[in-house]
Amino acid sequence: MGFVRVASLAAAVGLAASCGGDEGASLSADEFRDRAEANCREIEEADVRPPSDVSDVDRFADEFIAEVEASASEMHELEPPEEFQARWQEYLALVDDAVSRLHEFRDDLEGASPEEITRLADEFGADFEELESRGHEIERELGLDECID
């Protein structure tokens, strides 16, 4: 159905929760990488049960969005070192775009037929592939290797 793929793509984009640093205090490059990568693992290990059938899609979407929103919020609290600031802001823009697209996707599911759900999931997966690619580029530059897996 494509929803398991959606979850793995979202994780690959790095919609990971981040342990926030002290507000205003930049982390060292190593501290930043450690925290960001730990949280990439957290979202990948999130216990959101994939939908069992089409009637379970709404539950899955709601639970998955809740995980992603919590992660995105925490990511915004992370204070990267100065040399990472510009690329990290670009990365956060991708995260925010992904959250917005997840909400649109969830809204589009309302009242959709099984065929429409499949089509929407395929379209959504394609959108996330683009975000994934752009996210991986930034993750590589920042040395967030565990977020790329």
N, C-alpha and C positions, 0 to 999 in steps of 0.2 A: 504494500500500500504506500510505501514511501515515508511513513512517519518515523520509523527507526532511523532511516537515513537522515531525516530532518534533525533528529536529536544529535546524531554524530556530527553532522555538519555544523550545527550550532556550537557544539563543544570545540570543534576544530577551529572555528573562528576565534575561539578564546573567550567565550562568554563565561568567564570564570570569575568566581568571587575572589576578592583580594582582601587580605588582612590589611586594613588601613593603617598607615603610618600615623605618627603624631601630626595633627593638623599643622600645616605650614612647614614641617621639618622634612626635607628631602631625605630619601633613603640613599644608601650607597648603591652602586650598580649591582653588587652581589646580593644585598638585602632585597632590592627591588626584584631581581630575577627570581630569588628564592620564593618570595611571597607570591608573585604572579604565577610561577610554575606550580606551586602548591595548590593554588586555586584553580588552575587549569585541570589538575587531577580531580579536584572536588566536584566540578561540574560534570566531568566525564563519569564520575562514580555516583552521581545523583541518582536517587532511587525513584525515578519516575517510570512507572510500569507502562510499556507501550500499549496502545489500544488493542483490545482483543478482537474487535470487529468495528464496523462503521458506527454502531451505536455508542461506542466508547471513545470516539474521537474527541468529543467536547471535553470530557474529563481529562484526557491526556493533554490537550492543548492548554487547559486552565492550569494544570499542575506544572507543566513545562514552562509556561510563561511566568508563573510565580518564581520558579527556580532562577530563570534568566534575569528577571527584574531584580531579585535580591543580589545576584552576582554583579549585575551592571552597576547597581548602587554602590556596592563595596569597591568596585574597580575605580570609580570616580574618587574614592577616598585615598587611593594610593598616590604617594608623592614620589615620582621618579627623580633620579638625579637630573641636574640641569641639562646635561648633554642628551637626555632622552625626552625632554619635555615636548618638543615639536612633534616628533613621531608618535609619542604617547597620546597627544591631543588628537592626532589623525586617527589613531587606533580607537580612542573613545568615541569619536564620531561614527566609526563603523559599528561599534557596539550599540550606540544609540539608534542608528539606522536599523540594525537587526531587531532591536526591541520593538521599534515602530512597525516593522514589517511583520513581526510575530503577531502584534495586535490586529493588524489589517487582515492577516491570514485567519486568525481566530474569528474575526467578525464575518469574513467571507464564508466560513463554515456554517453559519446560522442557516438552517433550513435547506442546506445543500443536499442533493441526492448522492447516493454512493458514487455514481459516475463523476459528478461534479467534485466531490471530495478528492477523488483520485487525481483529477485534472488539476485542482488547486494545489494538491500536495506536490505534484510534478513541477508546476510553475514555481512554487515556493522553494523547492529544492534547487531549481536552476538559479533563482535569485541568491540563495545562500551560497551556491558554488562560487559566484562572483565575489561575495563578501569574504568567503573563506580564502580565496586566492589573494585578495588584497590584505587580509589579516595576516596570512602566513608571511607575506613579504615583510611586514613590519615586525612580526615576531622574530624572523630571522635576523633582521637588523639589530634588534634589541637583545638578541641572545636568549630568547625564550624558547629554547629547543624542545622542551617537554610539551609545549603548547601546540606544536606542529604535528605531533604523532597522529 
